[in-house]
Amino acid sequence: MSWLVTGGAGYLGAHVVHALAGSGGQVVVLDDLSTGDAGRLDRLPAVPLVVGSVRDRGLVRRVLREHAVRGVVHLAAREQAEETGADPLAAWTANVEGTVALLESCRAKGVGRFVFASSTAVYGDPDAGPLTEDAPCRPLSPYGRTKLAGEWLLRDCAAAYGLAAVSLRLPDVAGAADPRLGDTNAAHLLPRVFAALDAGTAPVVAGGTVVRDHVHVADVADAHLAAVRALEAGAPGGTYNVGTGRGSSVLDVLRVVAEVTGGDTTPELVDRRPEEPASVVPDVGRAGRELGVRARHDLHDVVTSAWTAWRRLQPL
């Protein structure tokens, strides 16, 4: 009996796979390698990698059957708000149609446990106050809307078919549990800043006062592991914010990068995009109470681990 991790060769996906396998779980990965890297799984020879799409129903059903899959961790998605805004059809195809196809396959093969990587982007530009899971959801981007649609779909499947599903609303994920698993996506803040430092140029950042919860990827992987364990123990599922519960502005992050790297991070500031809210900091109390999830790393840990990974991954 094993768990299928879709998108398991990606930056976050590989961390989740390492956490699951490291806890003694049996794991199989499905990834089309459009953005994933099979090399992230090299140290896990017992974890099979199947190359393909979640929308390939025949392939997915074969994987579920051949590997006796008992649950799915669904991480495969188009993730950038700016990217999904430029091509919303591709975003809805990947993020919603892909989830529909995957759930159809799960139902056909009797797989009744599902962990879904959602996003705090579902909140949009929230009102002031603690941002609990019960706060109104008014997403500003196709990305946020597709993630909210995925949550709605899981709730309907839970009501109709008895699916036990956990949706984890993730904030800005960064850092590295292992330097070999670091993030190189230039659309993300830290890789963009590190690339500017290497080039000797000012990092271009949108909205220096934009506030986010920057959570270590290892803590996010642990949250997925906790969700898997909860479902295996018979929990019905639910929706949970993940993070540290503390916000930092982009300028705060740049100050920490300067401390860690010794570089000049004085930015070139541009206006934030319309789909980027001014401040999103989730309340993570429910995940702590019900899943036992608590972040172990602070912003300095995030930046230090990301920088170490960045230096290792850059060509000489």
C-alpha positions as CSV (number, residue, x, y, z in Angstrom):
1,M,0.0,0.0,0.0
2,S,1.4,3.4,-1.0
3,W,0.7,7.1,-1.5
4,L,0.9,8.7,-4.9
5,V,2.5,12.1,-5.0
6,T,1.6,14.1,-8.2
7,G,4.2,16.7,-9.1
8,G,6.7,14.9,-6.8
9,A,9.7,15.8,-8.8
10,G,9.1,19.5,-8.3
11,Y,10.6,21.8,-5.7
12,L,7.9,21.3,-3.1
13,G,6.9,17.9,-4.3
14,A,10.4,16.5,-3.8
15,H,10.5,17.7,-0.3
16,V,7.1,16.1,0.4
17,V,8.3,12.8,-1.2
18,H,11.5,12.8,0.9
19,A,9.4,13.5,4.1
20,L,7.0,10.7,3.3
21,A,9.7,8.2,2.4
22,G,11.8,9.2,5.3
23,S,9.0,8.4,7.7
24,G,8.9,4.8,6.3
25,G,6.0,5.3,3.9
26,Q,5.8,3.8,0.5
27,V,5.6,6.4,-2.2
28,V,5.2,6.5,-6.0
29,V,5.6,9.8,-8.0
30,L,3.7,11.0,-11.0
31,D,5.2,14.0,-12.8
32,D,5.2,15.2,-16.4
33,L,8.6,16.8,-15.8
34,S,7.5,20.1,-17.4
35,T,9.0,21.9,-14.4
36,G,10.1,19.0,-12.3
37,D,13.5,17.5,-12.1
38,A,14.0,13.7,-11.8
39,G,17.4,14.3,-10.2
40,R,15.6,15.5,-7.1
41,L,14.6,11.9,-6.5
42,D,18.0,10.3,-7.2
43,R,18.6,9.5,-3.5
44,L,15.3,7.6,-3.2
45,P,15.9,4.5,-5.4
46,A,12.9,2.8,-3.8
47,V,10.5,5.5,-5.0
48,P,9.3,4.9,-8.6
49,L,8.9,7.9,-10.9
50,V,6.2,7.6,-13.5
51,V,6.4,10.3,-16.2
52,G,3.0,11.5,-17.3
53,S,0.1,13.8,-16.7
54,V,-2.7,13.5,-14.1
55,R,-5.1,14.1,-17.0
56,D,-4.0,10.8,-18.6
57,R,-6.8,8.7,-16.9
58,G,-5.5,5.4,-18.3
59,L,-2.0,5.9,-16.9
60,V,-3.2,7.2,-13.6
61,R,-5.5,4.2,-13.1
62,R,-2.8,1.8,-14.0
63,V,-0.4,3.5,-11.4
64,L,-3.1,3.4,-8.7
65,R,-3.7,-0.3,-9.4
66,E,-0.1,-1.5,-9.9
67,H,1.2,0.3,-6.8
68,A,-1.8,-0.5,-4.5
69,V,-2.2,3.3,-3.9
70,R,-4.3,4.1,-0.8
71,G,-4.1,7.9,-1.0
72,V,-3.0,10.8,-3.1
73,V,-1.0,13.9,-2.4
74,H,-1.9,16.3,-5.2
75,L,0.8,18.9,-5.9
76,A,0.9,19.1,-9.7
77,A,-0.3,22.5,-10.8
78,R,0.5,25.8,-12.5
79,E,1.4,28.0,-9.6
80,Q,2.3,31.6,-10.5
81,A,-0.4,34.2,-10.3
82,E,1.2,36.2,-13.1
83,E,1.6,33.2,-15.4
84,T,-1.9,32.0,-14.9
85,G,-3.2,35.5,-15.6
86,A,-1.5,35.5,-18.9
87,D,-2.9,32.1,-19.9
88,P,-6.0,31.3,-17.8
89,L,-7.1,28.5,-20.1
90,A,-3.9,26.6,-19.4
91,A,-4.3,27.3,-15.7
92,W,-7.8,26.0,-15.5
93,T,-6.9,23.0,-17.7
94,A,-3.9,22.0,-15.5
95,N,-5.3,22.9,-12.1
96,V,-9.0,22.1,-12.4
97,E,-9.4,19.7,-15.2
98,G,-6.3,17.9,-13.9
99,T,-7.9,17.6,-10.4
100,V,-11.2,16.4,-11.9
101,A,-9.4,13.7,-13.9
102,L,-7.4,12.6,-10.9
103,L,-10.4,12.4,-8.7
104,E,-12.3,10.4,-11.3
105,S,-9.4,7.9,-11.3
106,C,-9.4,7.7,-7.5
107,R,-13.1,7.0,-7.4
108,A,-12.8,4.3,-10.1
109,K,-10.0,2.6,-8.2
110,G,-11.4,3.0,-4.7
111,V,-8.8,5.5,-3.5
112,G,-10.5,7.4,-0.7
113,R,-7.8,9.6,0.8
114,F,-6.7,12.9,-0.8
115,V,-4.3,15.7,0.3
116,F,-4.6,18.8,-1.8
117,A,-2.0,21.6,-2.0
118,S,-4.2,24.8,-2.0
119,S,-3.0,28.3,-1.4
120,T,-3.6,31.4,0.7
121,A,-4.2,33.1,-2.7
122,V,-7.8,31.9,-2.3
123,Y,-8.3,34.8,0.2
124,G,-7.5,37.6,-2.3
125,D,-6.9,40.9,-0.6
126,P,-8.4,40.1,2.8
127,D,-9.8,42.4,5.5
128,A,-7.8,43.2,8.5
129,G,-7.7,40.8,11.4
130,P,-6.8,37.2,11.9
131,L,-7.0,35.3,8.6
132,T,-8.7,32.1,9.7
133,E,-9.9,29.4,7.4
134,D,-13.4,30.8,7.8
135,A,-12.5,34.2,6.3
136,P,-14.2,35.1,3.0
137,C,-12.4,33.9,-0.1
138,R,-12.2,36.5,-2.9
139,P,-9.2,35.4,-5.0
140,L,-7.7,38.0,-7.4
141,S,-6.0,35.7,-9.9
142,P,-6.9,32.7,-12.0
143,Y,-4.4,30.8,-9.9
144,G,-6.3,31.6,-6.7
145,R,-9.6,30.9,-8.4
146,T,-8.4,27.5,-9.6
147,K,-7.2,26.6,-6.1
148,L,-10.6,27.6,-4.6
149,A,-12.4,25.6,-7.3
150,G,-10.2,22.6,-6.3
151,E,-11.3,23.0,-2.6
152,W,-15.0,23.2,-3.7
153,L,-14.6,20.0,-5.8
154,L,-13.1,18.1,-2.9
155,R,-15.9,19.2,-0.6
156,D,-18.5,18.0,-3.1
157,C,-16.7,14.7,-3.5
158,A,-16.5,14.2,0.3
159,A,-20.2,14.8,0.6
160,A,-21.2,12.6,-2.4
161,Y,-18.6,9.8,-2.2
162,G,-17.2,9.8,1.3
163,L,-13.8,11.0,0.2
164,A,-11.6,12.0,3.1
165,A,-9.7,15.1,1.9
166,V,-7.4,17.6,3.4
167,S,-6.8,21.0,1.7
168,L,-3.7,22.8,2.9
169,R,-3.6,26.5,2.1
170,L,0.0,27.3,1.6
171,P,1.7,30.8,1.8
172,D,5.0,31.7,0.2
173,V,7.2,28.6,0.4
174,A,11.0,29.0,0.4
175,G,14.2,27.5,1.7
176,A,15.6,24.0,1.3
177,A,15.8,21.0,3.6
178,D,18.7,19.7,1.6
179,P,20.9,21.9,-0.7
180,R,20.2,19.4,-3.5
181,L,16.5,20.2,-3.4
182,G,16.8,24.0,-3.6
183,D,14.4,26.3,-5.5
184,T,15.7,27.7,-8.8
185,N,12.4,29.2,-10.1
186,A,13.3,32.8,-11.2
187,A,9.6,33.8,-10.6
188,H,10.1,33.3,-6.9
189,L,11.5,36.0,-4.7
190,L,14.6,34.5,-3.3
191,P,16.0,32.9,-6.5
192,R,15.3,36.3,-8.2
193,V,17.2,38.2,-5.6
194,F,20.1,35.7,-5.5
195,A,20.4,35.9,-9.3
196,A,20.6,39.6,-9.1
197,L,23.4,39.4,-6.5
198,D,25.3,37.1,-8.7
199,A,24.9,39.5,-11.6
200,G,25.8,42.5,-9.6
201,T,22.5,44.2,-10.3
202,A,19.8,45.6,-8.1
203,P,17.0,43.0,-7.5
204,V,13.7,44.2,-9.1
205,V,10.9,43.6,-6.7
206,A,7.2,44.5,-6.9
207,G,5.7,46.2,-3.8
208,G,8.4,46.4,-1.2
209,T,5.9,46.7,1.6
210,V,3.9,43.6,0.4
211,V,3.6,41.3,3.5
212,R,3.6,37.5,3.3
213,D,4.2,34.6,5.6
214,H,7.5,33.1,4.3
215,V,7.5,29.5,5.5
216,H,10.3,27.0,5.2
217,V,9.6,24.2,2.7
218,A,10.6,21.6,5.3
219,D,7.7,22.8,7.5
220,V,5.3,22.6,4.6
221,A,6.5,19.0,3.8
222,D,5.9,18.1,7.5
223,A,2.4,19.5,7.2
224,H,1.7,17.2,4.3
225,L,3.1,14.3,6.2
226,A,0.8,15.2,9.2
227,A,-2.2,15.4,6.8
228,V,-1.4,11.9,5.5
229,R,-1.1,10.5,8.9
230,A,-4.3,12.1,10.0
231,L,-6.2,10.6,7.1
232,E,-4.6,7.2,7.7
233,A,-5.8,7.4,11.3
234,G,-9.4,7.9,10.1
235,A,-9.7,11.7,10.2
236,P,-12.5,13.0,7.9
237,G,-10.4,15.8,6.5
238,G,-10.8,19.6,6.4
239,T,-9.2,22.8,5.3
240,Y,-6.1,24.2,7.1
241,N,-3.8,27.2,6.8
242,V,-0.1,26.3,6.9
243,G,2.7,28.7,7.8
244,T,4.4,30.5,10.7
245,G,1.5,32.8,11.4
246,R,4.0,35.8,11.1
247,G,4.3,38.2,8.3
248,S,7.3,39.8,6.7
249,S,7.5,42.5,4.0
250,V,9.6,42.1,0.9
251,L,12.0,44.7,2.4
252,D,12.2,42.6,5.6
253,V,13.3,39.6,3.4
254,L,15.8,41.7,1.6
255,R,17.4,42.8,4.9
256,V,17.8,39.2,6.0
257,V,19.3,38.3,2.6
258,A,21.8,41.1,3.0
259,E,22.7,39.7,6.5
260,V,23.1,36.2,5.3
261,T,25.0,36.8,2.0
262,G,26.8,40.0,2.8
263,G,25.6,41.4,-0.5
264,D,23.9,44.7,-1.4
265,T,20.2,44.0,-1.7
266,T,19.1,47.6,-2.3
267,P,16.1,47.0,-4.6
268,E,14.7,48.5,-7.7
269,L,11.1,48.8,-6.6
270,V,8.2,48.6,-9.1
271,D,4.4,48.7,-8.5
272,R,2.9,45.5,-7.3
273,R,0.6,43.8,-9.8
274,P,-3.2,44.0,-9.5
275,E,-3.4,40.3,-8.6
276,E,-1.0,40.7,-5.7
277,P,-2.7,41.6,-2.4
278,A,-1.0,44.0,0.0
279,S,-0.9,41.6,2.9
280,V,-1.8,37.9,3.5
281,V,-0.8,36.3,6.8
282,P,-2.8,33.2,7.8
283,D,-3.8,32.2,11.2
284,V,-2.4,28.7,11.7
285,G,-4.0,27.8,15.0
286,R,-6.4,25.1,13.5
287,A,-3.5,23.2,11.9
288,G,-1.7,23.2,15.2
289,R,-4.7,22.0,17.2
290,E,-6.0,19.4,14.8
291,L,-2.9,18.2,12.9
292,G,-0.2,19.0,15.4
293,V,1.5,21.1,12.7
294,R,3.9,23.9,13.9
295,A,6.6,25.7,12.0
296,R,10.1,25.0,13.3
297,H,12.0,27.5,11.2
298,D,12.1,31.3,11.1
299,L,12.9,33.7,8.2
300,H,16.6,33.6,8.9
301,D,16.5,29.8,8.5
302,V,14.6,30.1,5.3
303,V,17.0,32.5,3.7
304,T,20.2,30.7,4.9
305,S,19.0,27.4,3.6
306,A,17.9,28.9,0.3
307,W,21.2,30.6,-0.1
308,T,23.2,27.5,0.7
309,A,21.2,25.6,-1.9
310,W,21.5,28.3,-4.5
311,R,25.3,28.4,-4.2
312,R,25.5,24.6,-4.6
313,L,23.2,24.5,-7.6
314,Q,24.9,27.3,-9.6
315,P,27.5,26.2,-12.2
316,L,31.1,27.0,-11.5
